[in-house]
Amino acid sequence: MRDIERVVELVKKLGAGSVKYVKYSYSPATDTHHVKIVLLRPVEWRLFSEVVKELERSYAVRVYAPHANAIRLDLKKRS
């Protein structure tokens, strides 16, 4: 869980002024962590690519954009 909390802090730091809030949850049925990032305004992909690179060290990452102001990262621990 520490990895996820570190990523949440990284997103808040890199997206200062653009990120409204960051939530995370865990789904034991699929063994997947979900990180939801809600934006106040559009940001460059470069910001999130840094976060994804950091996560890919220990997780398989899927990126979704369910609507214009949100990004969801689905993280599955690498085995």
N, CA, C and O atoms as CSV, one atom per row, in Angstrom:
chain,resi,resn,atom,element,x,y,z
A,1,MET,N,N,0.818,-1.199,0.000
A,1,MET,CA,C,0.000,0.000,0.000
A,1,MET,C,C,0.861,1.262,0.000
A,1,MET,O,O,0.430,2.307,-0.488
A,2,ARG,N,N,2.044,1.171,0.531
A,2,ARG,CA,C,2.928,2.340,0.559
A,2,ARG,C,C,3.223,2.854,-0.847
A,2,ARG,O,O,3.310,4.062,-1.066
A,3,ASP,N,N,3.376,1.928,-1.802
A,3,ASP,CA,C,3.637,2.337,-3.187
A,3,ASP,C,C,2.521,3.225,-3.703
A,3,ASP,O,O,2.773,4.248,-4.340
A,4,ILE,N,N,1.294,2.832,-3.428
A,4,ILE,CA,C,0.131,3.575,-3.918
A,4,ILE,C,C,0.084,4.957,-3.261
A,4,ILE,O,O,-0.165,5.956,-3.936
A,5,GLU,N,N,0.319,5.017,-1.969
A,5,GLU,CA,C,0.296,6.303,-1.273
A,5,GLU,C,C,1.403,7.223,-1.792
A,5,GLU,O,O,1.210,8.435,-1.891
A,6,ARG,N,N,2.555,6.650,-2.121
A,6,ARG,CA,C,3.662,7.438,-2.675
A,6,ARG,C,C,3.279,8.000,-4.041
A,6,ARG,O,O,3.598,9.145,-4.360
A,7,VAL,N,N,2.598,7.191,-4.840
A,7,VAL,CA,C,2.154,7.637,-6.166
A,7,VAL,C,C,1.106,8.746,-6.037
A,7,VAL,O,O,1.128,9.708,-6.805
A,8,VAL,N,N,0.202,8.622,-5.085
A,8,VAL,CA,C,-0.805,9.658,-4.864
A,8,VAL,C,C,-0.114,10.985,-4.544
A,8,VAL,O,O,-0.489,12.027,-5.082
A,9,GLU,N,N,0.877,10.949,-3.683
A,9,GLU,CA,C,1.614,12.165,-3.344
A,9,GLU,C,C,2.358,12.725,-4.561
A,9,GLU,O,O,2.415,13.940,-4.750
A,10,LEU,N,N,2.926,11.841,-5.384
A,10,LEU,CA,C,3.628,12.266,-6.597
A,10,LEU,C,C,2.672,12.958,-7.563
A,10,LEU,O,O,3.010,13.992,-8.139
A,11,VAL,N,N,1.487,12.395,-7.741
A,11,VAL,CA,C,0.484,13.003,-8.637
A,11,VAL,C,C,0.086,14.379,-8.118
A,11,VAL,O,O,-0.013,15.335,-8.887
A,12,LYS,N,N,-0.142,14.475,-6.817
A,12,LYS,CA,C,-0.530,15.772,-6.246
A,12,LYS,C,C,0.583,16.807,-6.420
A,12,LYS,O,O,0.312,17.976,-6.693
A,13,LYS,N,N,1.830,16.373,-6.261
A,13,LYS,CA,C,2.957,17.300,-6.384
A,13,LYS,C,C,3.138,17.749,-7.835
A,13,LYS,O,O,3.271,18.943,-8.102
A,14,LEU,N,N,3.145,16.796,-8.774
A,14,LEU,CA,C,3.364,17.129,-10.176
A,14,LEU,C,C,2.198,17.895,-10.784
A,14,LEU,O,O,2.393,18.734,-11.663
A,15,GLY,N,N,0.992,17.610,-10.319
A,15,GLY,CA,C,-0.188,18.244,-10.886
A,15,GLY,C,C,-0.726,19.381,-10.051
A,15,GLY,O,O,-1.909,19.711,-10.139
A,16,ALA,N,N,0.126,19.986,-9.241
A,16,ALA,CA,C,-0.325,21.077,-8.367
A,16,ALA,C,C,-1.060,22.137,-9.179
A,16,ALA,O,O,-0.544,22.644,-10.175
A,17,GLY,N,N,-2.266,22.461,-8.741
A,17,GLY,CA,C,-3.070,23.449,-9.448
A,17,GLY,C,C,-3.981,22.854,-10.504
A,17,GLY,O,O,-4.962,23.484,-10.898
A,18,SER,N,N,-3.674,21.652,-10.971
A,18,SER,CA,C,-4.490,21.012,-12.002
A,18,SER,C,C,-5.279,19.822,-11.473
A,18,SER,O,O,-6.286,19.435,-12.066
A,19,VAL,N,N,-4.836,19.242,-10.370
A,19,VAL,CA,C,-5.482,18.056,-9.824
A,19,VAL,C,C,-6.425,18.462,-8.697
A,19,VAL,O,O,-6.017,19.098,-7.725
A,20,LYS,N,N,-7.692,18.083,-8.844
A,20,LYS,CA,C,-8.688,18.394,-7.821
A,20,LYS,C,C,-8.522,17.446,-6.637
A,20,LYS,O,O,-8.387,17.883,-5.494
A,21,TYR,N,N,-8.533,16.140,-6.922
A,21,TYR,CA,C,-8.274,15.161,-5.873
A,21,TYR,C,C,-7.843,13.841,-6.476
A,21,TYR,O,O,-8.015,13.597,-7.670
A,22,VAL,N,N,-7.279,12.992,-5.629
A,22,VAL,CA,C,-6.834,11.658,-6.029
A,22,VAL,C,C,-7.397,10.672,-5.016
A,22,VAL,O,O,-7.231,10.844,-3.808
A,23,LYS,N,N,-8.064,9.642,-5.515
A,23,LYS,CA,C,-8.597,8.590,-4.647
A,23,LYS,C,C,-7.998,7.264,-5.071
A,23,LYS,O,O,-7.662,7.069,-6.239
A,24,TYR,N,N,-7.865,6.360,-4.126
A,24,TYR,CA,C,-7.421,5.025,-4.495
A,24,TYR,C,C,-8.220,4.000,-3.724
A,24,TYR,O,O,-8.697,4.252,-2.617
A,25,SER,N,N,-8.354,2.830,-4.339
A,25,SER,CA,C,-9.088,1.729,-3.726
A,25,SER,C,C,-8.473,0.420,-4.195
A,25,SER,O,O,-7.638,0.390,-5.099
A,26,TYR,N,N,-8.907,-0.655,-3.558
A,26,TYR,CA,C,-8.397,-1.983,-3.893
A,26,TYR,C,C,-9.572,-2.916,-4.094
A,26,TYR,O,O,-10.517,-2.922,-3.305
A,27,SER,N,N,-9.509,-3.702,-5.152
A,27,SER,CA,C,-10.545,-4.688,-5.432
A,27,SER,C,C,-9.941,-6.084,-5.254
A,27,SER,O,O,-9.194,-6.547,-6.116
A,28,PRO,N,N,-10.258,-6.756,-4.147
A,28,PRO,CA,C,-9.673,-8.082,-3.919
A,28,PRO,C,C,-10.151,-9.131,-4.927
A,28,PRO,O,O,-9.440,-10.105,-5.175
A,29,ALA,N,N,-11.321,-8.957,-5.501
A,29,ALA,CA,C,-11.844,-9.927,-6.460
A,29,ALA,C,C,-10.951,-10.027,-7.694
A,29,ALA,O,O,-10.750,-11.113,-8.237
A,30,THR,N,N,-10.417,-8.886,-8.133
A,30,THR,CA,C,-9.559,-8.873,-9.316
A,30,THR,C,C,-8.093,-8.624,-8.964
A,30,THR,O,O,-7.233,-8.598,-9.844
A,31,ASP,N,N,-7.816,-8.439,-7.665
A,31,ASP,CA,C,-6.461,-8.164,-7.178
A,31,ASP,C,C,-5.874,-6.936,-7.886
A,31,ASP,O,O,-4.731,-6.947,-8.343
A,32,THR,N,N,-6.686,-5.881,-7.962
A,32,THR,CA,C,-6.312,-4.675,-8.690
A,32,THR,C,C,-6.488,-3.443,-7.812
A,32,THR,O,O,-7.494,-3.305,-7.115
A,33,HIS,N,N,-5.501,-2.547,-7.852
A,33,HIS,CA,C,-5.604,-1.243,-7.214
A,33,HIS,C,C,-6.121,-0.273,-8.268
A,33,HIS,O,O,-5.721,-0.336,-9.430
A,34,HIS,N,N,-7.013,0.624,-7.855
A,34,HIS,CA,C,-7.557,1.641,-8.752
A,34,HIS,C,C,-7.171,3.006,-8.202
A,34,HIS,O,O,-7.424,3.303,-7.034
A,35,VAL,N,N,-6.559,3.836,-9.040
A,35,VAL,CA,C,-6.221,5.210,-8.662
A,35,VAL,C,C,-7.013,6.126,-9.585
A,35,VAL,O,O,-6.849,6.091,-10.804
A,36,LYS,N,N,-7.874,6.945,-8.989
A,36,LYS,CA,C,-8.704,7.866,-9.767
A,36,LYS,C,C,-8.185,9.277,-9.559
A,36,LYS,O,O,-8.067,9.743,-8.426
A,37,ILE,N,N,-7.874,9.955,-10.657
A,37,ILE,CA,C,-7.338,11.314,-10.629
A,37,ILE,C,C,-8.371,12.221,-11.287
A,37,ILE,O,O,-8.683,12.064,-12.467
A,38,VAL,N,N,-8.899,13.167,-10.521
A,38,VAL,CA,C,-9.890,14.105,-11.050
A,38,VAL,C,C,-9.202,15.452,-11.236
A,38,VAL,O,O,-8.548,15.970,-10.331
A,39,LEU,N,N,-9.369,16.002,-12.433
A,39,LEU,CA,C,-8.660,17.219,-12.827
A,39,LEU,C,C,-9.549,18.456,-12.781
A,39,LEU,O,O,-10.756,18.384,-13.015
A,40,LEU,N,N,-8.933,19.577,-12.477
A,40,LEU,CA,C,-9.621,20.869,-12.566
A,40,LEU,C,C,-9.529,21.428,-13.975
A,40,LEU,O,O,-10.457,22.082,-14.452
A,41,ARG,N,N,-8.401,21.169,-14.647
A,41,ARG,CA,C,-8.167,21.644,-16.011
A,41,ARG,C,C,-7.273,20.640,-16.728
A,41,ARG,O,O,-6.607,19.835,-16.076
A,42,PRO,N,N,-7.247,20.672,-18.033
A,42,PRO,CA,C,-6.414,19.735,-18.787
A,42,PRO,C,C,-4.928,19.892,-18.437
A,42,PRO,O,O,-4.453,20.990,-18.147
A,43,VAL,N,N,-4.224,18.782,-18.472
A,43,VAL,CA,C,-2.782,18.792,-18.224
A,43,VAL,C,C,-2.092,18.018,-19.339
A,43,VAL,O,O,-2.718,17.225,-20.043
A,44,GLU,N,N,-0.803,18.258,-19.487
A,44,GLU,CA,C,-0.035,17.558,-20.503
A,44,GLU,C,C,0.134,16.096,-20.107
A,44,GLU,O,O,0.215,15.762,-18.925
A,45,TRP,N,N,0.186,15.237,-21.113
A,45,TRP,CA,C,0.378,13.809,-20.861
A,45,TRP,C,C,1.715,13.552,-20.181
A,45,TRP,O,O,1.848,12.579,-19.438
A,46,ARG,N,N,2.701,14.398,-20.418
A,46,ARG,CA,C,4.037,14.228,-19.853
A,46,ARG,C,C,3.979,14.063,-18.336
A,46,ARG,O,O,4.744,13.284,-17.768
A,47,LEU,N,N,3.085,14.783,-17.684
A,47,LEU,CA,C,2.930,14.669,-16.230
A,47,LEU,C,C,2.562,13.246,-15.838
A,47,LEU,O,O,3.153,12.680,-14.918
A,48,PHE,N,N,1.598,12.675,-16.524
A,48,PHE,CA,C,1.149,11.332,-16.164
A,48,PHE,C,C,2.096,10.250,-16.655
A,48,PHE,O,O,2.136,9.158,-16.088
A,49,SER,N,N,2.856,10.538,-17.697
A,49,SER,CA,C,3.813,9.539,-18.164
A,49,SER,C,C,4.892,9.302,-17.114
A,49,SER,O,O,5.382,8.182,-16.977
A,50,GLU,N,N,5.268,10.341,-16.370
A,50,GLU,CA,C,6.235,10.172,-15.286
A,50,GLU,C,C,5.668,9.274,-14.198
A,50,GLU,O,O,6.371,8.419,-13.658
A,51,VAL,N,N,4.409,9.469,-13.883
A,51,VAL,CA,C,3.751,8.648,-12.859
A,51,VAL,C,C,3.658,7.198,-13.328
A,51,VAL,O,O,3.936,6.276,-12.560
A,52,VAL,N,N,3.269,6.996,-14.585
A,52,VAL,CA,C,3.139,5.638,-15.129
A,52,VAL,C,C,4.499,4.947,-15.158
A,52,VAL,O,O,4.584,3.763,-14.833
A,53,LYS,N,N,5.557,5.646,-15.533
A,53,LYS,CA,C,6.899,5.050,-15.532
A,53,LYS,C,C,7.286,4.581,-14.145
A,53,LYS,O,O,7.857,3.503,-13.982
A,54,GLU,N,N,6.975,5.391,-13.147
A,54,GLU,CA,C,7.275,5.034,-11.756
A,54,GLU,C,C,6.501,3.777,-11.347
A,54,GLU,O,O,7.044,2.895,-10.681
A,55,LEU,N,N,5.255,3.706,-11.744
A,55,LEU,CA,C,4.408,2.570,-11.371
A,55,LEU,C,C,4.796,1.285,-12.093
A,55,LEU,O,O,4.671,0.200,-11.526
A,56,GLU,N,N,5.260,1.389,-13.323
A,56,GLU,CA,C,5.553,0.202,-14.123
A,56,GLU,C,C,6.712,-0.616,-13.566
A,56,GLU,O,O,6.943,-1.739,-14.015
A,57,ARG,N,N,7.433,-0.079,-12.609
A,57,ARG,CA,C,8.494,-0.855,-11.968
A,57,ARG,C,C,7.926,-2.043,-11.201
A,57,ARG,O,O,8.522,-3.120,-11.188
A,58,SER,N,N,6.777,-1.850,-10.565
A,58,SER,CA,C,6.207,-2.930,-9.769
A,58,SER,C,C,4.792,-3.349,-10.133
A,58,SER,O,O,4.273,-4.320,-9.581
A,59,TYR,N,N,4.159,-2.627,-11.059
A,59,TYR,CA,C,2.779,-2.938,-11.424
A,59,TYR,C,C,2.612,-2.986,-12.937
A,59,TYR,O,O,3.340,-2.331,-13.682
A,60,ALA,N,N,1.636,-3.777,-13.371
A,60,ALA,CA,C,1.154,-3.701,-14.746
A,60,ALA,C,C,0.101,-2.586,-14.728
A,60,ALA,O,O,-0.838,-2.635,-13.933
A,61,VAL,N,N,0.251,-1.595,-15.588
A,61,VAL,CA,C,-0.584,-0.392,-15.527
A,61,VAL,C,C,-1.494,-0.303,-16.749
A,61,VAL,O,O,-1.055,-0.487,-17.884
A,62,ARG,N,N,-2.766,-0.018,-16.493
A,62,ARG,CA,C,-3.725,0.293,-17.561
A,62,ARG,C,C,-4.267,1.679,-17.279
A,62,ARG,O,O,-4.638,1.985,-16.146
A,63,VAL,N,N,-4.316,2.522,-18.302
A,63,VAL,CA,C,-4.761,3.903,-18.150
A,63,VAL,C,C,-6.099,4.059,-18.865
A,63,VAL,O,O,-6.246,3.672,-20.025
A,64,TYR,N,N,-7.071,4.630,-18.159
A,64,TYR,CA,C,-8.393,4.886,-18.726
A,64,TYR,C,C,-8.749,6.355,-18.522
A,64,TYR,O,O,-8.336,6.971,-17.539
A,65,ALA,N,N,-9.508,6.903,-19.444
A,65,ALA,CA,C,-10.049,8.260,-19.311
A,65,ALA,C,C,-11.569,8.144,-19.410
A,65,ALA,O,O,-12.132,8.306,-20.493
A,66,PRO,N,N,-12.241,7.862,-18.281
A,66,PRO,CA,C,-13.691,7.646,-18.325
A,66,PRO,C,C,-14.491,8.870,-18.740
A,66,PRO,O,O,-15.578,8.728,-19.299
A,67,HIS,N,N,-13.982,10.068,-18.480
A,67,HIS,CA,C,-14.592,11.294,-18.994
A,67,HIS,C,C,-13.549,12.389,-19.040
A,67,HIS,O,O,-12.396,12.155,-18.678
A,68,ALA,N,N,-13.922,13.569,-19.473
A,68,ALA,CA,C,-12.959,14.627,-19.779
A,68,ALA,C,C,-12.114,15.077,-18.588
A,68,ALA,O,O,-10.975,15.507,-18.770
A,69,ASN,N,N,-12.650,14.986,-17.387
A,69,ASN,CA,C,-11.937,15.516,-16.235
A,69,ASN,C,C,-11.369,14.440,-15.318
A,69,ASN,O,O,-11.037,14.730,-14.169
A,70,ALA,N,N,-11.252,13.229,-15.789
A,70,ALA,CA,C,-10.752,12.170,-14.906
A,70,ALA,C,C,-9.856,11.198,-15.660
A,70,ALA,O,O,-9.998,10.982,-16.864
A,71,ILE,N,N,-8.939,10.627,-14.913
A,71,ILE,CA,C,-8.076,9.567,-15.418
A,71,ILE,C,C,-8.070,8.477,-14.369
A,71,ILE,O,O,-7.961,8.759,-13.176
A,72,ARG,N,N,-8.185,7.237,-14.804
A,72,ARG,CA,C,-8.147,6.107,-13.875
A,72,ARG,C,C,-6.976,5.211,-14.239
A,72,ARG,O,O,-6.783,4.861,-15.403
A,73,LEU,N,N,-6.203,4.846,-13.234
A,73,LEU,CA,C,-5.107,3.915,-13.408
A,73,LEU,C,C,-5.481,2.621,-12.706
A,73,LEU,O,O,-5.789,2.619,-11.514
A,74,ASP,N,N,-5.452,1.520,-13.450
A,74,ASP,CA,C,-5.680,0.196,-12.859
A,74,ASP,C,C,-4.319,-0.483,-12.732
A,74,ASP,O,O,-3.599,-0.650,-13.716
A,75,LEU,N,N,-3.984,-0.866,-11.513
A,75,LEU,CA,C,-2.660,-1.398,-11.218
A,75,LEU,C,C,-2.763,-2.821,-10.716
A,75,LEU,O,O,-3.469,-3.097,-9.745
A,76,LYS,N,N,-2.063,-3.720,-11.375
A,76,LYS,CA,C,-2.028,-5.109,-10.961
A,76,LYS,C,C,-0.579,-5.464,-10.635
A,76,LYS,O,O,0.309,-5.251,-11.461
A,77,LYS,N,N,-0.336,-5.994,-9.458
A,77,LYS,CA,C,1.011,-6.310,-9.007
A,77,LYS,C,C,1.637,-7.336,-9.945
A,77,LYS,O,O,1.010,-8.333,-10.305
A,78,ARG,N,N,2.869,-7.078,-10.330
A,78,ARG,CA,C,3.591,-8.037,-11.194
A,78,ARG,C,C,3.992,-9.233,-10.360
A,78,ARG,O,O,4.387,-9.095,-9.203
A,79,SER,N,N,3.887,-10.428,-10.965
A,79,SER,CA,C,4.248,-11.627,-10.214
A,79,SER,C,C,5.529,-12.259,-10.708
A,79,SER,O,O,5.961,-13.279,-10.171
